[in-house]
Structure formats: C-alpha cells, structure tokens
Amino acid sequence: MAVLLKVAVFVGICTALVAVLVAWYTKENFDPETVRGKKVVICGASTGIGEELAYQYAKLGAQLLLVARREEALKKVVVRCGELGAQQANYVVADLSSLEAAKHLAAETNKLFDGPDVLILNHFMPFYEIWNQNSNLDNVPRYFAVNTISYINIATLLLPGLQKTNGSIVVVSSLVGVVPVPRTAPYCGNKHALHGFFDTLRQDLALQGTQRDLHNTVCPGLYRHKECS
Ligand SMILES: NC(=O)c1ccc[n+]([C@@H]2O[C@H](COP(=O)([O-])OP(=O)(O)OC[C@H]3O[C@@H](n4cnc5c(N)ncnc54)[C@H](OP(=O)(O)O)[C@@H]3O)[C@@H](O)[C@H]2O)c1
C-alpha cells in the first residue's frame, strides 16, 4: 500500500512538472496586430473548423476569401465575419474536386489579393465506415479528388502569390494522417498522402532557394460542431 502511495505521489509530481513545462513552452507570445489586414483564403469555410477559423481571423481584422459549395451558408459566414471586424470578407462558390475549380479559385484570389498571406486547406469529404470487399470503389476517386488532389492543385496554383507575400499554407490534416484508425481507410489514405506531398514540397522549395517554412500541417483533435453541442 505504501509503495502504491509512493508511486501515485511520484506520478502526480511528474504530471505536474510536465504540465508546468507545457504551460511555459506554449505561453502566449502571439501579437494579434500581426494578423490585421492579412489576406486569408479558407477552403471549406461554410461550416465546422473552417467557419470558426474565419470568425477568429475576422476578429483580428483580416481580409477573407471563403470557399465552399453552399452559397447560402457562405453568405451567412461572410456577414458574420463583417460584424466581427474583418477588413473585407468575400466568397467563392466552388466544388473543389476538379482542376477547373482550383483554377477558378486561383483566378478569383489573384483578382482580389496581390498574393494571399495565408492559404488554409481544410475542406473535406468525410468517411467513417468499415472497409471491406463490399465497399463502393466508385467513390474512391472522389475521396482523393476532394481530400487530396484538390489540396495539391490549389497550393500549386497559388504558390506564386504566396511567394510574393512570403505567405503560409496551413494544411488541415488529422490524427488519421499520422496513424491508422479503424473505419477511416480512404480518409486515412487521403490524409497520409497530404503529409507525404506537403513535407516533400517543403524540401523542394528549400532546394530551389525559395521559402523554407511555407506550410504547416495541423492535426486537430475531435471537434464538436455547434449543432452537436
Ligand atoms: N471535426 C473533427 O473532429 C476533425 C478532426 C480531425 C481533423 N479534422 C479535419 O478538419 C477539417 C474540417 O473538418 P470539419 O469537421 O470542420 O468539416 P465540416 O464541418 O464537414 O466542413 C467541411 C467543409 O468543407 C466543405 N466542402 C466539402 N466538400 C467540398 C468540396 N467538394 N468543395 C469545396 N468545399 C467542400 C464544406 O462546405 P460545403 O458542404 O458547403 O461545400 C465545409 O465547409 C477536415 O480537413 C478534417 O479532416 C476534423
């Protein structure tokens, strides 16, 4: 019993030390003024994480270009961004699964901004099912088109603008982009491919003497949508 108590105290002290270290390491050093006026493109901004990112950027006074398929939902997000303080908020309606749509988005971005400061690739087509011999192979190309290929298309087409501003690409990945998780096979494949592509892009850009830190891949934990909470 005494040994157990000692172990519990030891674990408690270690946990507290780790918590202090994490708090110190992640302490606030962000200057909100650095975001004011920044030109930000958010793909998949009509709902969920993309919508919330739009509101956070709006509060910091950014200029926004929001992209998704549902125009009515995008219009509402644009209005709310204006209320929250965005310097400007516009939208592009696009099904990003095609190369043509990516080209259209790049053209609209270039019309509005002389190079974006931040490109957030966040849109996705969900998949949460067991994969087996009965799985629908007809849908596989669409998962890759929306969740992977469109990210490559959009990032590549916007590279010149991003290099002009020394801008950033944020690739919204997932835990499933790093480790396999049951019931996510195509989605897991989509996200793993993003890590492979964008980590290599960083190296290719470095080899060409252009930006080293052009992109960050973020892996959110589980996010509860407003309608679920
Ligand atoms: N939610 C989580 O717990 C969680 C956890 C880990 C990672 N993530 C990642 O976070 C990102 C956002 O997830 P979320 O849960 O916020 O998703 P969500 O609420 O379902 O939003 C997805 C967004 O993508 C857009 N979209 C879907 N298909 C599109 C297409 N073909 N063309 C253009 N836009 C399209 C949707 O808008 P329209 O329907 O209007 O087109 C919507 O704005 C995803 O990359 C996901 O993998 C989420």
The ligand as an ORCA input file, in Angstrom:
! r2SCAN-3c Opt
* xyz 0 1
  N     -14.150     17.704    -36.914
  C     -13.168     16.996    -36.378
  O     -13.297     16.448    -35.290
  C     -11.848     16.839    -37.108
  C     -10.822     16.100    -36.521
  C      -9.609     15.993    -37.190
  C      -9.426     16.620    -38.408
  N     -10.441     17.311    -38.963
  C     -10.201     17.949    -40.274
  O     -10.642     19.290    -40.217
  C     -11.128     19.683    -41.495
  C     -12.509     20.293    -41.337
  O     -13.339     19.357    -40.707
  P     -14.796     19.759    -40.189
  O     -15.204     18.714    -39.229
  O     -14.813     21.172    -39.787
  O     -15.638     19.544    -41.540
  P     -17.094     20.028    -41.963
  O     -17.783     20.759    -40.883
  O     -17.761     18.861    -42.602
  O     -16.728     21.102    -43.085
  C     -16.195     20.699    -44.280
  C     -16.137     21.919    -45.160
  O     -15.652     21.506    -46.445
  C     -16.536     21.979    -47.435
  N     -16.506     21.042    -48.563
  C     -16.790     19.729    -48.555
  N     -16.659     19.216    -49.774
  C     -16.248     20.235    -50.582
  C     -15.958     20.341    -51.963
  N     -16.056     19.286    -52.791
  N     -15.580     21.539    -52.469
  C     -15.493     22.626    -51.644
  N     -15.764     22.574    -50.338
  C     -16.141     21.403    -49.810
  C     -17.899     22.053    -46.746
  O     -18.737     23.010    -47.321
  P     -19.862     22.720    -48.428
  O     -20.620     21.500    -47.998
  O     -20.678     23.987    -48.414
  O     -19.119     22.545    -49.699
  C     -17.484     22.578    -45.382
  O     -17.349     23.976    -45.413
  C     -11.084     18.457    -42.395
  O      -9.935     18.523    -43.229
  C     -10.984     17.290    -41.420
  O     -10.289     16.225    -41.953
  C     -11.658     17.446    -38.354
*
